[in-house]
Amino acid sequence: MCRNIRTLHNFEPHATTAEVEAAALQYVRKISGSTKPSKANEEAFNRAVHEIAHATQHLLDSLVTHAPAKDRGEEAAKAKARAAVRFGAA
């Protein structure tokens, strides 16, 4: 489940709200052990996603780096190349 959480810091353009929320959702899914909560737990699940996304956005806004920002396209190409080596070219 958590393999979909990606590094969000130090990219240009900055992480979008959707990316932050997706990472929060994956985190809550992982720690709760369910991908879709029951009706009884739905409110707590959604509240946790919202709070974690909020805290994550604050963290990203507060982090400082002196390294140059990474390019999303270049990083995606590197990941694709690593996957090709690991799993074989399709």
N, CA, C and O atoms as a GROMACS GRO file, in nm:
protein
  360
    1MET      N    1   0.081  -0.120   0.000
    1MET     CA    2   0.000   0.000   0.000
    1MET      C    3   0.085   0.127   0.000
    1MET      O    4   0.055   0.220  -0.074
    2CYS      N    5   0.190   0.131   0.080
    2CYS     CA    6   0.265   0.256   0.095
    2CYS      C    7   0.367   0.279  -0.015
    2CYS      O    8   0.436   0.382  -0.015
    3ARG      N    9   0.378   0.189  -0.108
    3ARG     CA   10   0.473   0.212  -0.216
    3ARG      C   11   0.438   0.334  -0.299
    3ARG      O   12   0.523   0.387  -0.370
    4ASN      N   13   0.315   0.379  -0.290
    4ASN     CA   14   0.272   0.495  -0.367
    4ASN      C   15   0.308   0.627  -0.302
    4ASN      O   16   0.291   0.732  -0.364
    5ILE      N   17   0.357   0.625  -0.179
    5ILE     CA   18   0.398   0.750  -0.115
    5ILE      C   19   0.533   0.788  -0.173
    5ILE      O   20   0.628   0.711  -0.168
    6ARG      N   21   0.540   0.906  -0.227
    6ARG     CA   22   0.662   0.955  -0.291
    6ARG      C   23   0.717   1.075  -0.214
    6ARG      O   24   0.644   1.142  -0.141
    7THR      N   25   0.846   1.098  -0.231
    7THR     CA   26   0.906   1.217  -0.172
    7THR      C   27   0.840   1.339  -0.234
    7THR      O   28   0.826   1.348  -0.356
    8LEU      N   29   0.799   1.433  -0.150
    8LEU     CA   30   0.729   1.552  -0.198
    8LEU      C   31   0.812   1.678  -0.181
    8LEU      O   32   0.778   1.783  -0.236
    9HIS      N   33   0.921   1.668  -0.106
    9HIS     CA   34   1.002   1.787  -0.077
    9HIS      C   35   1.108   1.810  -0.185
    9HIS      O   36   1.164   1.716  -0.242
   10ASN      N   37   1.135   1.936  -0.210
   10ASN     CA   38   1.242   1.982  -0.298
   10ASN      C   39   1.221   1.945  -0.444
   10ASN      O   40   1.314   1.903  -0.512
   11PHE      N   41   1.099   1.962  -0.490
   11PHE     CA   42   1.069   1.944  -0.632
   11PHE      C   43   1.020   2.075  -0.689
   11PHE      O   44   0.962   2.159  -0.619
   12GLU      N   45   1.043   2.091  -0.816
   12GLU     CA   46   0.990   2.207  -0.888
   12GLU      C   47   0.906   2.153  -1.003
   12GLU      O   48   0.962   2.083  -1.087
   13PRO      N   49   0.781   2.180  -1.013
   13PRO     CA   50   0.702   2.264  -0.924
   13PRO      C   51   0.675   2.193  -0.792
   13PRO      O   52   0.688   2.071  -0.782
   14HIS      N   53   0.637   2.270  -0.691
   14HIS     CA   54   0.612   2.216  -0.557
   14HIS      C   55   0.498   2.115  -0.559
   14HIS      O   56   0.418   2.111  -0.652
   15ALA      N   57   0.494   2.033  -0.455
   15ALA     CA   58   0.388   1.932  -0.443
   15ALA      C   59   0.251   2.000  -0.441
   15ALA      O   60   0.232   2.103  -0.378
   16THR      N   61   0.159   1.940  -0.511
   16THR     CA   62   0.023   1.994  -0.514
   16THR      C   63  -0.056   1.943  -0.394
   16THR      O   64  -0.015   1.848  -0.326
   17THR      N   65  -0.168   2.007  -0.368
   17THR     CA   66  -0.256   1.964  -0.260
   17THR      C   67  -0.301   1.820  -0.285
   17THR      O   68  -0.312   1.742  -0.190
   18ALA      N   69  -0.328   1.786  -0.408
   18ALA     CA   70  -0.371   1.650  -0.442
   18ALA      C   71  -0.263   1.548  -0.409
   18ALA      O   72  -0.294   1.439  -0.359
   19GLU      N   73  -0.138   1.580  -0.435
   19GLU     CA   74  -0.028   1.489  -0.404
   19GLU      C   75  -0.013   1.470  -0.254
   19GLU      O   76   0.010   1.359  -0.206
   20VAL      N   77  -0.026   1.579  -0.178
   20VAL     CA   78  -0.017   1.572  -0.032
   20VAL      C   79  -0.132   1.487   0.022
   20VAL      O   80  -0.110   1.403   0.110
   21GLU      N   81  -0.252   1.508  -0.028
   21GLU     CA   82  -0.368   1.431   0.017
   21GLU      C   83  -0.356   1.284  -0.019
   21GLU      O   84  -0.395   1.197   0.059
   22ALA      N   85  -0.301   1.254  -0.137
   22ALA     CA   86  -0.282   1.115  -0.178
   22ALA      C   87  -0.182   1.045  -0.086
   22ALA      O   88  -0.203   0.929  -0.049
   23ALA      N   89  -0.076   1.114  -0.049
   23ALA     CA   90   0.022   1.056   0.043
   23ALA      C   91  -0.040   1.032   0.180
   23ALA      O   92  -0.016   0.929   0.242
   24ALA      N   93  -0.121   1.127   0.227
   24ALA     CA   94  -0.188   1.112   0.356
   24ALA      C   95  -0.285   0.993   0.353
   24ALA      O   96  -0.292   0.916   0.448
   25LEU      N   97  -0.358   0.980   0.244
   25LEU     CA   98  -0.451   0.868   0.229
   25LEU      C   99  -0.378   0.735   0.233
   25LEU      O  100  -0.422   0.642   0.300
   26GLN      N  101  -0.267   0.725   0.161
   26GLN     CA  102  -0.189   0.601   0.160
   26GLN      C  103  -0.136   0.568   0.299
   26GLN      O  104  -0.136   0.453   0.341
   27TYR      N  105  -0.092   0.672   0.371
   27TYR     CA  106  -0.041   0.652   0.507
   27TYR      C  107  -0.152   0.598   0.598
   27TYR      O  108  -0.131   0.501   0.671
   28VAL      N  109  -0.269   0.660   0.595
   28VAL     CA  110  -0.380   0.617   0.680
   28VAL      C  111  -0.424   0.475   0.641
   28VAL      O  112  -0.455   0.394   0.728
   29ARG      N  113  -0.428   0.446   0.514
   29ARG     CA  114  -0.462   0.311   0.471
   29ARG      C  115  -0.364   0.209   0.528
   29ARG      O  116  -0.404   0.103   0.575
   30LYS      N  117  -0.237   0.242   0.525
   30LYS     CA  118  -0.135   0.150   0.573
   30LYS      C  119  -0.148   0.126   0.722
   30LYS      O  120  -0.150   0.011   0.766
   31ILE      N  121  -0.158   0.233   0.800
   31ILE     CA  122  -0.159   0.213   0.945
   31ILE      C  123  -0.292   0.159   0.995
   31ILE      O  124  -0.297   0.095   1.100
   32SER      N  125  -0.401   0.183   0.922
   32SER     CA  126  -0.531   0.131   0.965
   32SER      C  127  -0.552  -0.012   0.917
   32SER      O  128  -0.633  -0.086   0.974
   33GLY      N  129  -0.480  -0.052   0.814
   33GLY     CA  130  -0.493  -0.187   0.761
   33GLY      C  131  -0.612  -0.205   0.670
   33GLY      O  132  -0.649  -0.318   0.637
   34SER      N  133  -0.673  -0.094   0.626
   34SER     CA  134  -0.786  -0.109   0.535
   34SER      C  135  -0.780   0.000   0.428
   34SER      O  136  -0.737   0.112   0.453
   35THR      N  137  -0.825  -0.037   0.310
   35THR     CA  138  -0.826   0.060   0.201
   35THR      C  139  -0.956   0.140   0.199
   35THR      O  140  -0.961   0.251   0.146
   36LYS      N  141  -1.061   0.083   0.257
   36LYS     CA  142  -1.189   0.152   0.266
   36LYS      C  143  -1.248   0.121   0.402
   36LYS      O  144  -1.275   0.006   0.434
   37PRO      N  145  -1.267   0.224   0.483
   37PRO     CA  146  -1.316   0.199   0.619
   37PRO      C  147  -1.465   0.161   0.619
   37PRO      O  148  -1.538   0.189   0.525
   38SER      N  149  -1.506   0.097   0.727
   38SER     CA  150  -1.648   0.066   0.745
   38SER      C  151  -1.721   0.197   0.771
   38SER      O  152  -1.659   0.300   0.800
   39LYS      N  153  -1.852   0.194   0.761
   39LYS     CA  154  -1.933   0.314   0.788
   39LYS      C  155  -1.906   0.365   0.929
   39LYS      O  156  -1.904   0.486   0.952
   40ALA      N  157  -1.885   0.274   1.025
   40ALA     CA  158  -1.861   0.313   1.164
   40ALA      C  159  -1.728   0.387   1.179
   40ALA      O  160  -1.715   0.470   1.269
   41ASN      N  161  -1.631   0.358   1.093
   41ASN     CA  162  -1.498   0.419   1.104
   41ASN      C  163  -1.471   0.525   1.000
   41ASN      O  164  -1.364   0.586   1.000
   42GLU      N  165  -1.564   0.548   0.911
   42GLU     CA  166  -1.542   0.639   0.799
   42GLU      C  167  -1.507   0.781   0.844
   42GLU      O  168  -1.416   0.842   0.788
   43GLU      N  169  -1.577   0.834   0.942
   43GLU     CA  170  -1.550   0.970   0.989
   43GLU      C  171  -1.409   0.982   1.048
   43GLU      O  172  -1.337   1.077   1.018
   44ALA      N  173  -1.371   0.886   1.131
   44ALA     CA  174  -1.237   0.888   1.191
   44ALA      C  175  -1.129   0.874   1.084
   44ALA      O  176  -1.027   0.942   1.089
   45PHE      N  177  -1.153   0.788   0.985
   45PHE     CA  178  -1.060   0.765   0.875
   45PHE      C  179  -1.039   0.895   0.796
   45PHE      O  180  -0.926   0.937   0.772
   46ASN      N  181  -1.150   0.957   0.756
   46ASN     CA  182  -1.143   1.081   0.678
   46ASN      C  183  -1.081   1.195   0.757
   46ASN      O  184  -1.006   1.276   0.701
   47ARG      N  185  -1.111   1.203   0.885
   47ARG     CA  186  -1.052   1.307   0.970
   47ARG      C  187  -0.900   1.288   0.979
   47ARG      O  188  -0.824   1.384   0.973
   48ALA      N  189  -0.857   1.162   0.993
   48ALA     CA  190  -0.714   1.133   1.001
   48ALA      C  191  -0.644   1.173   0.871
   48ALA      O  192  -0.536   1.231   0.875
   49VAL      N  193  -0.705   1.142   0.757
   49VAL     CA  194  -0.646   1.180   0.628
   49VAL      C  195  -0.632   1.332   0.621
   49VAL      O  196  -0.527   1.382   0.582
   50HIS      N  197  -0.736   1.403   0.659
   50HIS     CA  198  -0.733   1.549   0.655
   50HIS      C  199  -0.625   1.605   0.747
   50HIS      O  200  -0.548   1.693   0.706
   51GLU      N  201  -0.618   1.556   0.870
   51GLU     CA  202  -0.520   1.606   0.966
   51GLU      C  203  -0.376   1.576   0.922
   51GLU      O  204  -0.287   1.660   0.938
   52ILE      N  205  -0.354   1.457   0.869
   52ILE     CA  206  -0.219   1.421   0.823
   52ILE      C  207  -0.180   1.503   0.701
   52ILE      O  208  -0.065   1.546   0.690
   53ALA      N  209  -0.273   1.526   0.611
   53ALA     CA  210  -0.245   1.611   0.494
   53ALA      C  211  -0.210   1.753   0.540
   53ALA      O  212  -0.118   1.815   0.487
   54HIS      N  213  -0.284   1.803   0.638
   54HIS     CA  214  -0.259   1.937   0.691
   54HIS      C  215  -0.120   1.945   0.754
   54HIS      O  216  -0.044   2.038   0.726
   55ALA      N  217  -0.087   1.847   0.837
   55ALA     CA  218   0.045   1.844   0.902
   55ALA      C  219   0.156   1.829   0.798
   55ALA      O  220   0.263   1.889   0.812
   56THR      N  221   0.132   1.748   0.696
   56THR     CA  222   0.231   1.727   0.591
   56THR      C  223   0.257   1.856   0.515
   56THR      O  224   0.372   1.889   0.485
   57GLN      N  225   0.151   1.930   0.484
   57GLN     CA  226   0.168   2.056   0.413
   57GLN      C  227   0.247   2.156   0.497
   57GLN      O  228   0.332   2.227   0.444
   58HIS      N  229   0.219   2.160   0.626
   58HIS     CA  230   0.296   2.248   0.716
   58HIS      C  231   0.443   2.207   0.717
   58HIS      O  232   0.532   2.293   0.715
   59LEU      N  233   0.469   2.078   0.722
   59LEU     CA  234   0.607   2.030   0.720
   59LEU      C  235   0.677   2.073   0.592
   59LEU      O  236   0.787   2.127   0.596
   60LEU      N  237   0.613   2.048   0.479
   60LEU     CA  238   0.674   2.083   0.351
   60LEU      C  239   0.700   2.233   0.340
   60LEU      O  240   0.801   2.276   0.285
   61ASP      N  241   0.607   2.314   0.393
   61ASP     CA  242   0.624   2.459   0.389
   61ASP      C  243   0.737   2.506   0.480
   61ASP      O  244   0.795   2.612   0.456
   62SER      N  245   0.768   2.427   0.583
   62SER     CA  246   0.870   2.468   0.681
   62SER      C  247   1.010   2.418   0.648
   62SER      O  248   1.108   2.474   0.697
   63LEU      N  249   1.022   2.316   0.568
   63LEU     CA  250   1.153   2.258   0.538
   63LEU      C  251   1.238   2.355   0.456
   63LEU      O  252   1.188   2.426   0.369
   64VAL      N  253   1.367   2.356   0.488
   64VAL     CA  254   1.463   2.442   0.420
   64VAL      C  255   1.570   2.354   0.358
   64VAL      O  256   1.616   2.258   0.422
   65THR      N  257   1.610   2.385   0.237
   65THR     CA  258   1.717   2.310   0.172
   65THR      C  259   1.804   2.407   0.092
   65THR      O  260   1.758   2.512   0.046
   66HIS      N  261   1.928   2.369   0.077
   66HIS     CA  262   2.018   2.448  -0.005
   66HIS      C  263   2.049   2.377  -0.137
   66HIS      O  264   2.119   2.429  -0.223
   67ALA      N  265   1.994   2.256  -0.150
   67ALA     CA  266   2.015   2.178  -0.272
   67ALA      C  267   1.923   2.232  -0.382
   67ALA      O  268   1.815   2.283  -0.354
   68PRO      N  269   1.966   2.220  -0.505
   68PRO     CA  270   1.878   2.264  -0.614
   68PRO      C  271   1.755   2.175  -0.621
   68PRO      O  272   1.762   2.056  -0.590
   69ALA      N  273   1.644   2.232  -0.661
   69ALA     CA  274   1.519   2.156  -0.671
   69ALA      C  275   1.532   2.050  -0.780
   69ALA      O  276   1.596   2.071  -0.883
   70LYS      N  277   1.469   1.936  -0.755
   70LYS     CA  278   1.471   1.826  -0.851
   70LYS      C  279   1.362   1.848  -0.954
   70LYS      O  280   1.258   1.909  -0.926
   71ASP      N  281   1.386   1.798  -1.073
   71ASP     CA  282   1.288   1.806  -1.180
   71ASP      C  283   1.206   1.678  -1.180
   71ASP      O  284   1.261   1.568  -1.181
   72ARG      N  285   1.074   1.692  -1.177
   72ARG     CA  286   0.985   1.575  -1.170
   72ARG      C  287   1.002   1.482  -1.290
   72ARG      O  288   1.001   1.360  -1.274
   73GLY      N  289   1.018   1.538  -1.407
   73GLY     CA  290   1.036   1.457  -1.527
   73GLY      C  291   1.163   1.374  -1.523
   73GLY      O  292   1.162   1.256  -1.556
   74GLU      N  293   1.272   1.436  -1.481
   74GLU     CA  294   1.399   1.364  -1.470
   74GLU      C  295   1.391   1.253  -1.367
   74GLU      O  296   1.440   1.142  -1.391
   75GLU      N  297   1.331   1.281  -1.252
   75GLU     CA  298   1.319   1.180  -1.147
   75GLU      C  299   1.230   1.065  -1.192
   75GLU      O  300   1.259   0.950  -1.160
   76ALA      N  301   1.124   1.093  -1.266
   76ALA     CA  302   1.036   0.988  -1.318
   76ALA      C  303   1.111   0.901  -1.418
   76ALA      O  304   1.094   0.779  -1.419
   77ALA      N  305   1.194   0.962  -1.501
   77ALA     CA  306   1.273   0.886  -1.599
   77ALA      C  307   1.373   0.795  -1.528
   77ALA      O  308   1.392   0.681  -1.568
   78LYS      N  309   1.436   0.846  -1.422
   78LYS     CA  310   1.530   0.764  -1.345
   78LYS      C  311   1.458   0.645  -1.282
   78LYS      O  312   1.509   0.532  -1.285
   79ALA      N  313   1.339   0.669  -1.226
   79ALA     CA  314   1.262   0.561  -1.163
   79ALA      C  315   1.222   0.456  -1.266
   79ALA      O  316   1.224   0.336  -1.238
   80LYS      N  317   1.186   0.502  -1.384
   80LYS     CA  318   1.147   0.409  -1.492
   80LYS      C  319   1.266   0.324  -1.534
   80LYS      O  320   1.252   0.204  -1.558
   81ALA      N  321   1.384   0.386  -1.542
   81ALA     CA  322   1.504   0.312  -1.578
   81ALA      C  323   1.540   0.208  -1.470
   81ALA      O  324   1.580   0.096  -1.502
   82ARG      N  325   1.525   0.247  -1.342
   82ARG     CA  326   1.552   0.151  -1.233
   82ARG      C  327   1.454   0.035  -1.240
   82ARG      O  328   1.493  -0.080  -1.217
   83ALA      N  329   1.328   0.063  -1.270
   83ALA     CA  330   1.227  -0.042  -1.278
   83ALA      C  331   1.258  -0.136  -1.394
   83ALA      O  332   1.238  -0.258  -1.383
   84ALA      N  333   1.305  -0.081  -1.507
   84ALA     CA  334   1.339  -0.164  -1.622
   84ALA      C  335   1.453  -0.260  -1.588
   84ALA      O  336   1.451  -0.376  -1.629
   85VAL      N  337   1.550  -0.211  -1.514
   85VAL     CA  338   1.662  -0.296  -1.473
   85VAL      C  339   1.613  -0.402  -1.374
   85VAL      O  340   1.650  -0.519  -1.383
   86ARG      N  341   1.530  -0.360  -1.281
   86ARG     CA  342   1.484  -0.450  -1.177
   86ARG      C  343   1.388  -0.558  -1.230
   86ARG      O  344   1.401  -0.675  -1.196
   87PHE      N  345   1.293  -0.518  -1.312
   87PHE     CA  346   1.189  -0.610  -1.358
   87PHE      C  347   1.206  -0.654  -1.503
   87PHE      O  348   1.129  -0.736  -1.552
   88GLY      N  349   1.305  -0.601  -1.571
   88GLY     CA  350   1.326  -0.635  -1.712
   88GLY      C  351   1.245  -0.543  -1.802
   88GLY      O  352   1.134  -0.503  -1.767
   89ALA      N  353   1.299  -0.512  -1.914
   89ALA     CA  354   1.230  -0.423  -2.009
   89ALA      C  355   1.109  -0.495  -2.066
   89ALA      O  356   1.113  -0.615  -2.093
   90ALA      N  357   1.001  -0.419  -2.084
   90ALA     CA  358   0.877  -0.480  -2.135
   90ALA      C  359   0.881  -0.491  -2.285
   90ALA      O  360   0.785  -0.539  -2.346
   0.00000   0.00000   0.00000
